[in-house]
């Protein structure tokens, strides 16, 4: 899958609840910088829920190692900003994200491999072996739906090229509505890597329906 669309999906945190399983609420609390933010999420499985406040940032390592790395961990508060925490009780607690790392390894203009490293505490009275199993399954599910959502942007663009469509794609709309970020900040970084590698620049139909040129 192309790196551009994957960057879009992971950046639009307030749309996480539209594609991550069991995530019924996702809120962008604060955009600290272009690659750093605070986000709140709540997950609900059959009435048992967990929420978290995540501080995440991205590292552009494309020119050094062909990678984009997103790192995050949970925090309890962010200044004086009001967080929509749910009350802790029998069926609700918080997830402690001790470590989260998403590595996007760029292998070509149209392909980037995604890998996850995660250390989570669900604050549940479960044996360590069960917790490790759950973390592995959660990471696998996240990757699957992350890639599926990235692919949906590409499919949406292909459908639009075939003719008018009444279907919408929220991520494609975000690309168009936030051109300053995606066209003038994200895309130039991908183009710089392409120049360094001697690759042809990738096409990004969501940006005004035009191909991106180096």
CORWOWO-V271272 format. One record per backbone hydrogen bond with DSSP energy under -1.0 kcal/mol. NH is the residue of the N-H (numbers start at 1). CO is the residue of the C=O. Records with the same first field share a line. If there is no record, write none. Layout:
NH->CO + CO
This chain:
6->2
7->3
8->4
9->5
10->6
11->7
12->8
13->11
15->12
16->13
18->15
19->16
20->16
23->20
24->42
25->42
27->40
29->38
30->38
33->36
36->33
37->56
38->30
39->54
40->27
41->52
42->25
43->50
44->22
45->48
48->45
49->91
50->43
51->93
52->41
54->39
55->73
56->37
57->71
58->35
59->69
61->59 + 67
65->61
66->62
67->61
68->104
69->59
70->102
71->57
72->100
73->55
74->97
75->53
81->78
85->83
89->92
93->49
95->51
96->121
98->96 + 119
99->119
100->72
101->117
102->70
103->115
104->68
105->113
106->66
107->111
108->111
111->108
112->1
113->105
115->103
117->101
119->99
121->96
126->124
131->127
132->128
133->129
134->130
135->131
136->132
137->133
138->134
139->135
140->136
141->137
142->138
143->139
144->140
145->141
146->142
147->143
148->144
149->145
150->146
151->147
152->148
153->149
154->150
155->151
156->152
157->153
158->154
159->155
160->156
161->157
173->169
174->170
175->171
176->172
177->173
178->174
182->178
183->179
184->179
186->181
187->182
190->186
191->187
192->188
193->189
194->190
195->191
196->192
197->193
198->194
199->194
207->204
208->206
209->205
210->207
